[in-house]
Amino acid sequence: MPARFLALVAVFLLAGELASLPTGSKQGRAPGASMAYARASGASVADARSPGASMAQAAEVPIPGSAAPIPPDARALGPLPARTGLHLDVVLRSRNPAQLASFAQAVSTPASPLYRHFLARGAFEARFGPTQATIASVRAWLREGGLAPGVTSANGLIVPVRASIAQAERMFGVRIEGYRMPSGRLAFSPEGSTHLPRNLTGGVVAVLGLSSIARPHALAVPRGGPAALAAPGHALASARAEQVTGGVLRAHQAGPQACPQAAAVASETSSYTATQLAQAYSFAPLYSQGRLGAGVTVAVYELEPYLASDVAAYQSCFGTSASVSNVLVDGGPGQGAGTGEAALDVETVAGLAPMAHILVYEGPDTTSQAALDVYNQIAVDDQAQVVSTSWGLCEAQLGTGTINAEAQIFQQMAAQGQSVVAAAGDSGSEDCYAPPQSSDAALAVDDPGSQPWVTSAGGTSLTSIGPPPSETVWDDSKGAGGGGVSSVWTMPSWQAGPGVTNAYSTGAPCGAPSGSYCREVPDVSASADPMHGSVVYHAGGWTVIGGTSDAAPLWAALLALSDSGCFTPGEGPGNVVGMANPAIYELGSGSDPPFNAVTSGENQFVVPDPAPPASYPPGPYFPAGTGYSMAAGWGSPIASQLLADLQPAGGCPLVTGLSPSTGPAAGGTVVTISGLDLAGVIGVSIGGSEATNITYDQAGGTVQATVPPGSAGSSEAVSVTTLNGTSPTVPAGFFTYEAASSQPSPGQPPSSQAPPPPGYWLVGSDGGVFAFGDAGFYGSMAGKSLAAPVVGMAATPDAKGYWLVGSDGGVFAFGDAGFYGSMAGKSLAAPVVGMAATPDAKGYWLVGSDGGVFAFGDAGFY
């Protein structure tokens, strides 16, 4: 009786966990980002069909794709309470999967006529999404079953729906049971295959959310030992955010420079700062050119929270100014410092691509449905040119239903020109091995890194930064770089090139046709050994973290630097790298590969040898070697060489200086624009207005242009457009129109110029605005519910708009004032007490009572 009683208690605890799952509504959107779906308001979850629902609509035919398998040592807890709520995704099939795959491959392949002719933003649904008839049929069946489906995602691939256990079992022909996992976690899973009416099976890939057995895990590995995280008060961790000092990053500086505190941690632990990693992998020539990632957005995939104060402290140390915004999906992962995975990912990108915009997409780590929703939101928003993910699970434990659902989303990203980099895993050639969760030591690889549309980043042990660096394959007692042969995917055509196949290549695990092989990973690699890991700021102190989670954002940052200037805002992604694998394999098999070869070591983490497939040569699995290997891919990056290889012929434009940089508001100033890759200029824009009389000086590599009229006192960004793209906004590329007081009318002395007419605004703590003199009224928050009192305001330079700021960091924009982000909803160490705007009104700063500064838009953090 006691054992049975405990089992019943566990079932009801699990039911409580299910009932508290996020509703799937999306919160905290980044400005301008679109919403994938919203739950139907007031939708009820009942246990019986709606009156009159036809039983002819009941599930009939199993759909292809397996659910995650139950671990052999999981303990069954019996059925769950019938009224327990589930959040499900009915994942629909694209209207022509073969055409989608063909298009995604063509736009990613250098030899293709369609190379880099990516889909325009928002074009996926009309061209490749499910047909409206398919969507309507699925939604109608769900409604007839008594369910209220949410809004179909903007790409048409996901119909979200809430259901009770009883409804889900009846609708999908399964029985859902509770389980206690080997780790002690409570989970649930369906028995039997998911069924649908026969007329719907061809249009549905999977129904996700019926199981919580498989959940992606973070692939970060703490260094461990006494130096892993210095205790509060220790010299290495005692620097609070306001005490961390670093130089302001300048366009022609040799990249981010670590402050003394971070450098001391690296020295004591034989680990590396972003400064040292940039040196090892030859980022310095890119920085010296001014290529810092400006104008590029990197999406960071997370299933855990992080502290904004940690990232701020890190950026303060390194003098970087990457803007960081959160996008919460399905309610987000909650609050707190997390395990360090998110901090590592965000800070690595910020440290190596210091002027990029980072969008942190955060979802709950609950079910495969929630994990998929985050990827789908990144694809639907299509704001990021580069995507970094350090969360994964071995293919065998994930189930093919989830893998197939992911594949469509990654194909969409490839078609849109989004580069996706995924960590290859930290258990070497035995990716399922993760005690106490799993003791499975069979050869296996990690999803999503094994997906054909994703670049898999393996791990090395970096022992000397060089350059060239000294590296071996990472494999020690703490983990090993993932790599091996996929059991799901056949080898893509771009991988079946010279130097890839070897004695360990096989077609057996994935059932490839005779004479063919399975997909092999990783594709590339970088530093991942936690004993020589990266110095990051987490939970209020400096620490060292490694794992292939370290390698993935490093490669993402490099791709961001490569993309800078390679697209024209508002006109599609242009010449960005996109899905990088075809280009990487072409370069790897060439005469001068832009990679540091990793030729020693292997990645077999578990000894003795696991049982290999038939006809395999003896282990260890898998050895490094010349060229490509399943231990390190093609190797680690030589960034300076890769930049030239990945950018289009002629490169992507970058502005590095203006002469002169000021002139009269009436226009007419002839300005010389210095920069890189400006040949073939077809346009110059200053503050959105087109310059005239544009010429290119081949000898000096400069552009001359006549400045158009502008607003007195404003500073406007100067951009140069070539056939390869438009230069990003950089601090060195602003032209300032002289203020009216310095521009006397013809025949008038400067002293007689009339001053601007007087006027001002007052703002109350309730957000009410009072305008006096010539100050215009453009709106207020008076009479509206505020989360915190308004404590300050700032006006735009043309006095045609203003911002209000609350003590919680919430920002309200009126008139021509743009919204560039806020601290609303984030944990603050002290209340915000004021704000100031940039001279061009395209950014602003908030300041807290403790002196903390938050920068948004083009406002730099200094």
N, C-alpha and C positions, 0 to 999 in steps of 0.2 A: 504493500500500500504506500509506503513512503516514496518509493521510486516513481510510482504512477502519479502520486500527488505532485512531485517535483516536475514531472513531464508536463502535467496540465498547467502548472504555474508558468513554465517556460513558454507554452503555447500562448497563454494570455499576455505574457510580456511581449512576445513577438507581435501579437495583434496590436498592442499599444504602439510598438515601433512603427508598424505599417500605418496606423491611423495618423501618426504624426509626420508622415512623409510630406515633402513640399507639394503644393497643389499643382505645380507646373507653370504658375504664372511667372512672368518675367519682370524683374525689377531692376532699378539702378542702371538704366540704359545709358550708354554713352551718347552724347548729343549727336543727332543725325542718324543714329543707327536704327534700322527698322526692326519691328517686333515680329518674331516668327509666328507666334500664336498666343491667344489668350484663352483661358478657361471660360466656358459659358457660365455667366453669373447665375447663382441660385440653383445650379444643376444639382439634383438630389441623387443619391446612390441608394437604390432600392434593391430588395432581394427577389422580387418577382418581376416578370415581364409586364410591360404596360398592357392594359386591357386591350384585347383584340389583336395582340401580336401574333403573327402566324408562326406556328411551329415548323412550317415548311422552310423557314429561314434558319433553322438550327444548323449547327456545324455538321459537315458531311465528309469532307476530304482533307487528309493531312497536307499541310504545305511543306515544301522542302526546307531543309535547314534544321539543325538540331539545337536543343537548348543546352545550357551548360551542364555537364555531367555532375552527378552527386559524388563527392569524394568518398572513397571506400570506408573511411573511418568516421564519417559524419553520423550522428545519432538522430534517427527519425523521432519526431515528437507528435506525429499524428496530424489530423486535419485542423485547419484554422477556423475560428468563428466565422460563420457565413456572412456576417455583415461587415467584416473587415474590408477597408477600402484599399484599392490598388490604383496606381497611376500607370497607364499603358500607352505605348506608341504602336499604332498600326502603321508599319513601314511599307509604303507602296513602291512598286517597281517603276523605273523610268519607262517612257513610252517605247523606246527602242534601245535596249541595253547595248547591242552591238554597235550602233551608230555613236552612242555616247562614248564607249571605249575607244572607238576608232578616232573620233574627234579629239579626245583628251590626249591620245598618243600623238596625233599629227601635230597639234599645237606645241607639243613638248619636245619634238624631235628635230634636231638642227637641220637635217637634210630634207625635211618636208617643206613643200610650198606653203603650208599653213603655219609654219613655225612662228610662234608668238602672235598669231592672229587670234587672241583669246576672246572669249565671250565678253560682251559688255555687261556691266553691272545690271542685274535684274533680268537678264535675258535667258537664264537657264530654264525657268519653268515653262515658258512658251515653246522652247525648242526641244527640251529633253525631259521635262517633267511628265508625270502621269497624265493621261488624257482626262478631260473633265468628266467624261462618262465613267471612268474608273473611280475617280474621287467620289462622284455622286453615288455610285452603287455601294461603295464601302460605307459611306456616311448613312445612306438609307438603311442598310442592314443593321448598323449599330443602333439607329433610332428605333427601328422595329423591335429590337431586342430590349428596349427600355432604357437605353443609354443616351447620354447627351454629349456627342463628340465636340471637342473644342475646335477652334479655328485651325484649318489646315495650314501647315507651314508654308511660307512664301514660295518655296521651291516645289511644293506639291508632294513632297516625299513622306510627310508624317501627318497622320491624323491622330491627335491626342485624345484620350478618353479616360474617364474615371469609371470604375466598376467595383462592385462588391466582389468578394470571393465567390459567392454563389452565382452572381451574374457571369463572371469570367469563366467559371467552370462550365456553365451551361452554354455560353456563347462560343467557347473555343474548344469544347470537348475534352477537357482535362480535369484532373483532380489535383488541387494544390495542397501540399503538405508542408509542415514546419520541420526544420532541422537545426540541430546544434552542430556547428562546424568544428573541426579539430582545434581551431584557435579559441573556441568558446563563443564565437559570434553566433547569434540567432539568424536564421535565414529561412527562405521558403522556395519551393520549386514545384513545377507541374509534373505529374506523372503522365506519360504518354505524349504523343505528338500534338501540336496545335492544329486544330481543324477549322476549316471555313467552308461556306457553301461552295459548291463546285464552280459556279460562275464567277467567283471572286479569286480563286486560288492563283490564277495566272497573273493577277495584278498586285499581289501582296508578297513581299519579301520575307517579312517576319512580324510577329507580335512580341514586342519587348516590354518587360515589366512584370511578366508572369513569374519571374525568378529573380532572386537576389543572391544566388549561389556565387556567381562570378562577379567580382568587382575589381576594376583595374587598381593596381597599387603603385605608389610612388617608387621611382627607380633611383632615388637619391640614397647614398650610403654615408652616414656620418663617419668621421675619421675614427672615433672611439678613443678610449684611453684618457689620461688626465688632461691632455691638451685639446680634446675635442671641443669643449665649450668651457671657457674659463669661467669660474664661479664669480658671482657678483663681488666686486671689490678687488678681483685679481687685476693686475696691471694690464693684461691683454684685453679685458672686457669692461674696464671701468669707464671708458669713454662713452658718455651719453651722447645723444644726437647733437646737442648744442656744443659739445666739446670736440667733436670730430672735425678736424681741419684739413682742407685740401685746396689746391690752387684752382682758380677758375679755368675751365677748359677753353682754350682758344683754337680757332680753326687750323692754325699752322703749328700747333703744339704736337709733340710726339705721342699724342693719345692720352688717355686718362692716367693720371699720376696718383698712386696710392698715398694716403696720409701715413704718418709715422705709426699710428696704432695698427693699421692693417698690415703694413710692412713688417712690423715686429711679430705679429702672429705668423705670417708666412715664414719668417726666418726661424722662429722657434720650432715650428712643426714641419719643416721641409715641404711646405705647401706653396701655393702660388696666388698672387694677386692678379687682377685683370691686367695690370700693367705688364706683368711677367708673361702671362699667356699671350698677350698681344705681341710681345717680343718673340716668343717661341714660334708663333705661327705667322710671323712676318706681316702683321697688320700695320706696322709703323709707316710704310710708304703710302698706304691709303690715308692715314691720318695726316701725314705731312701735306698731302694734296688737298686736305679739307674734306675728304669723304668720311663723314661721321654718322651717316644714316639719316640725315635730314630729309624730311618729306616722305619717309617710308614708315609704314605701320607694321608692327609685329604683334600677332595674336599669341598669347601665352595661355595654354590649356591647363586648367587647374581644377582639382576636386578637393581642395582644402583652402582655408583662409590664410591670410598673411597680414602683418602689421604694416600699414603705410609708414609708420615712424621708422621701422627697420630699413625700408627702401630709402627713405629720406636721409637717414644717417649714412647709409652706404654712398649715396650720391654726393652728400656733403663731403665725405672723405675723398672721393675720387674727382670732385669738381665737375661732375657730369650734370646734364640738364634734360635727360630723357623724360618726357611727360608720360605719366602712368595713370590710366583710367580703368575702372572695374566695370565689367558687364556681368550682372548676376543672372544666371539661367536656372529655372525651376526653383527659385528662392535662394540660390546660392548655398555655400557650404557652412554657413554660420560665421562666428567671429572668433578671433584669437590669433595666435602666432603661427599655428600649424606646426607641422613636423620639421619644417625647414625646406621642403621641396619647392614651395611657391617662392620663398625668399631667394633660393638659389637660382631658379629660372629667371625671375624678373631682374635680379641684380646682375646676372651674367649678361643678359641682353643690354641692360643699361650701361654696364661697364665697358662693353666692347662695341656697342653702337650708340654712343652717348647722346646723339641728337635724334634718335628714332622716337616714334610715338608707340608706346606699349599699351595694348588693350589686353587686360587680364580677364579672360572668360572663366567664371567660377561657377561650378555646379556642385550638387551634393553627391557624395560617394555612397550611393544607396543601391541602385540597380543598374542593369545594362541600359535601361531606358533613359535614366538620368544622364549617364555617361555619354550616350549617343546624342542627346539633346544639345550638349555643349558643342560637339563637333558640328552639328547641323546649324547651330546659331552662327558659328564662325563662317560657314559656307554661305548662309543666307545673307548675312550682313555684307560680306565681301568687302570689308573695309581694309583688311590686312593683306599685304603682299607676301608676307612670310608667316608661317604658323609653326610654333614649337610645342611639342608635347613630350612630357617625361613620365607619363602614366601608361601602364600596359599590363598585359597578362599573357601567359603562354597560350598558343592557339588551341591546344587540346582542352584547356580548362574553360575556354570562353564560349564555345559552341558556335557552329557555323551560321546560325541565324543572325547573331550579332555581327559576326565578321562580314557577312554579305550585306547587311544593312550599312555598315561603315563604308564598305567599298564604294557604294553609290555616292556617298558624300565626298569621299576623297577624289573620285572621278570628277565630281562637280568642281571641286577646288582646282584640280589640274586644268579643267576646261576654262576656268576663270583666270588662270595665271597665278594661282596661289601656290607657293612652295611650302611643303609640309615636311618637317624634320622630326623624327621620333627616336627616343632612346631605344637601344637594341636589347636592353635587359641586363641584369646584374648577376645572373646565375650561369654565365658562360654558355656552353653548348647544351646545358640541361635546364632550359628556361622555366620548366614547371617546378623545379626544386626550390622550395621556400619554406623550410621548417619554421614554426610548427604547422603552418597551413597545409603544406604538402611535402611529402618525401619522395615524390615521383622523380626519378633520376634518369628517365629516358631522354634521348636526344630530342630537343624541341626548340622553337624560336618564339619570339615575342610579337604579339599584335599590339599596336598597329604598325610597328616597324616592318613587319613582313608583307604588308600590303604593297601591291605593285606600284601604287601611286604615291608612295611615301618614301622619303630618304631615311634609311636606318643608320643611326650613328652608334658605332661600337666604341669600345674603351681601350685606352692605352695607359701604361704607367710611364709618366713623363719624369725622367730623372735628371735631365739637364736641358735648360731652355735654349741653349745655343744663341741664334740659329746657326746651322740646323739643329733641331732638338734631338735628344737621345730618348728613344721610346722603345718599349717592348709591349707585347700584348698584356693587358691587365689580367692577372689571375693569381689570387692569393687567398688567405683564409677569410677575408671579408667579402669576396665576390670575384666575378670575372666578367669581362665584356661579352655580351650576348652575340651569338652568331651560329649559323648552321643552315639547315635546309627546311623549307616550309612544308608542312603536311597538307596545306590547302591550295597554294597557288603554284601554277606552272611557271617556268622561267619566262619572263617577258622577253620580247625580241631584242630590246635594247641591252639586256644583260648577256645575251648569248653571243658575245663578241670575243675577240682575241684576248687570251690571258685569263679568262674567267673559269672555264670548266677545268677540272682536275680530277685526281683519283677519288676525291670525296663527293663529286657531283653525282647526283642520282635522280631518277624520275620516280622511284618507288613510293616515297611518303605521300606525294600528292596525286599519285595515279596518273602520271604524265604519259602521253602516247609513246609508243616504242621509239627510241632514238632521241627522245626529248628529256628535259630535266625539270626539276622543281626550282622555284625562286630561292635564291641564296641571299643571306644577309650576314653582316652589315654591308652597307654600301661604302661608307667612309668611317673614320674614327677620330678620336681626339682624347685628351687627358681625362681620365675617369678614376684612377686609383685613389681611393680616399686617403691613403697614407701620403699622397702628394696631391691633395685635392685643392679646391678653390676656397679662398677666404671670403666669407660672406658675413653679413650682419643679420642675426636672427635672434628674436626674443630678447632684444635689448643688449646683446653683446656679440663680440666677434667669435666665429666658429669656423670649422673646416668641414666641407662636405664634398664627397665625390660621387661615383657611380656614373653610369651612362647618362643620367640626368644632367651631368656636367657637360658632356659632349654635345648633346642635342641643342641647347640654347647657344652654345658657342658657334655651331654651324649656322644656326638661324641668324645670329648677329652678322656673320660673314655674308650671308645672302642678302641681308638688309643693306649692308654697305655696297654690295654689287648692284642692287636695285636703285640706289640713290641717283636721281636725275633721269631714270630710264622710262618715265611715263609722264603723260600730260594730265594733270588733275582734271577730272570730269570727262575725260575722253578714253577711259579704259586703261588697262595696265600696260599696253604698249610693249616695250622691250625688256620688261622685267624677266627674271630667270624662269619663273614658273616651276613646274615639276622638273626638278634638276637632274634626275637620274640618267636620262638619255645623254645629256651633255657630259655628265660626270664619267660615264663609262666610255664615251668617245674619247675624252681627254685622258682617261686612265690607260687606255690601250694605245695611245699615241706615242710619238718619239720622245716627248719631253713632258711627262705627266706633272701637273702642278700639285703634287702630293709628296709629303715626307713618307718614304717607304718604311713600313714596320715589318721587319723580316725575321724577328726572333720572338719566341714564346708560343703559347697555345692557350685556348680558352676552356679547357675541360675543367670544370669546377669540382665535380664529384669523382672521387676515386674510391673503389676500383671502377673500371670501365663499365658504363651501362651497356646493355645489349644493343649492338648496332644493327642497322638494316642488313639484309642479306647482301653478300658480295662487297661489303664495305672493307676497306683496308683497316689494319689495326690502329688503335688510338695512339697517343692522345688526340682527342677531337677538340678543336681543329687546329692544325699547326699554321703558323705564319709562313710566309714565303715571298718570293719576288712576285711583283704584280699583284693581282687580286688574291685575297684569302678570306675564308669564312671566319677568321679570327679578328681581322682588322680592316676588311674591305680593301679599298685602294690606299688607305693610310690617312694621315692627318693633313690639314690644309697648308699650302704655301699661299697665303692670302694675296700677296702682291701679284703672283702669277695667275691665280684663279680669277682675279678681277678682270684682267685683260682678256682671259679666255671666255668668261661668262658674259661680258658686256658685248653689245653688237659692234661691228666694225666701225671704228671712229669713236667709240666710247660714248658715254652719256654726259651731258653738259653739267658743269659746276662753276658757279661764280665765286671768285676768291677776293675780289676787290673792285672798287670804283674810284675813278679820278676824273673830275672832282666828285665828291659825294654830297655836295650841297649846291643849291641854285635857287633862283627866283621862282615864286609860285606861278608866274606867267609862262614858265617853260622856256625852251630854247637853249638850255645848257647842252653842250656837246660833251657827253660822258664817255670815257674809255673804260670798258669792262674787261677786267682780267679774269682768267679762269682756265678750266681744263675742258678739252673736247668741245670747243665752241665753233669749230669749222662746220660749214654748212648751215649757218644760222639762217632761220627763216622768220624769226620774230623776236622782238624784245618787248617785255611788258614791265611797266613801272606802276605799281599800285593798281593793276588791272587795266590800265590805259596803255595803248600801243604807242611805242616810240616810233620815230620816223628817221629817214636818212640812214638806214642801217648798213654798215659795211664791215667786212672782216679783214683784218691785217694778218696775212699769212706769216709774215716774218716774226711778228711779236705774239701771234696766237691770241690777239685781242679783238674785241668788237667795239666799234664806235656807233653811237646812236644819239639822236636829238631827243631830249626829255620833253614829254608833253606837259601841258599845264597841270597844276595840282593844287591842293589845299594848303594855304600858308601854315607853317608850323608842323605839318605832318611828315612822318617818315614812312616811305613806301618801299616794299620789297621789289627788287629788280630780278627778273627772271629772263633767261635766254632759252629759246626753243629751237632745237634742231630736228632733223628727221628722226633722231633716236629718242627724243623726249624733251622735257622741260626741266631746267635746273631747279633744285629745291631751294626753299627759303633758308638763308644762312645769315648769321649776324653781320658778316662782311659785305652783304649785298643789299644795303638799304640806302636809298637816296632821300635826303631831307630837304623839303621845300622851306625856304627861309620864311620866318615869321613876318607878318604884315608890317610890324614896326621897323623892320630892316629894309623895307621896299618902298621908298618914297615915290610918290607920283612924279611924273616928269616935270621938272622945273621947281619941285618942292624940296627944301632941305629935309634931312631925316628928322630933325627935331620937330617939324611941324606936322608930321604924320599923326593923325588922330588915333588915340588908344581905342581898344575894343570897347564897345558899350558895356556898361556895368550890369551885373546880374548874379544871382546865386540861388542855391536850393538849401532847404533845411529838411531833414528827415527825422521822423519820430521813431520811438522804439517799436511802435505798431506797424511800421512800414509806410506811414502816411508821408507824402512829399508835398512841400510847399515851395512854390517858385516865385521869385521876386525879380524885378528889373526885366531884362530881356531874356531871362532864363525860361525856356519852354517847359511845359508840363507834358510828360510822355507816359504817365501811368504810375501806379503805386500798389502797395500791398495792403492799404488801409481796408479794414473790414474783412480781411481774409484770415483764415486760421494759420498761425505761424508756429513752427516747432520751437523757435527760439526768437528772442527779441532782435530787431535790427540794430546794429551797432555802428554802421558807417555807410558811406557811399563814395563813389568816384564818378566823374563825368568824362565823356568822350571829348577828344580835343576840339571837335567842331561844335560842341555844346548842343548836339542834337540827340543826346541820349545819356543814360547813366545806369550805373549798377548799384544795387543795395546788397549789403552783406549782413547775415545774422551771426550771432555769437557761436552758432554751431557750424559755421563755415558755409551755410547755404547762400547761394548767389541768385539774385533776381535781375534780369536784364530788361531795359526799356528803351524805346526809341531805336536809334541805330547802334546801340550797344549789343555786341554779340555775346552769346553764352559759350564759354570755353571749358566749363567744368566747375566743380565745387568740392567741398569737404563734407557736404551734408550726408548724414548717415554713417560717417566714419568716426572711429574713436579718436578723440582729441585729448592730448595731454593738458591743454589749457584752452580757454575760450578764445575765439577770434575777436579782435578788437578794432580792426581797420583794414582798409584795402587801398591799392593804388593801381592806376592803369598805365599801360605802356604808351609811348608817344603815338604809335600808329593805331591804337584802340583795338588791337588784335590779340590782346592778352592782358592779364592783371595778376597782381600778387595779393594774397591775404596774409595777415600777420596775427599771431596769437599773443596773449599777454605774457607768455614765457619767451617771446622772441622767435618762436618757430615761424618759418616762412613757407608758404605754399604757392608754387608758380603754375600758371595755366596759360594756354594759348602760346604766343611767342614770347612770353615773359621768361627770361632766363633765371635759373637758380644759381645764386652766387654765394 
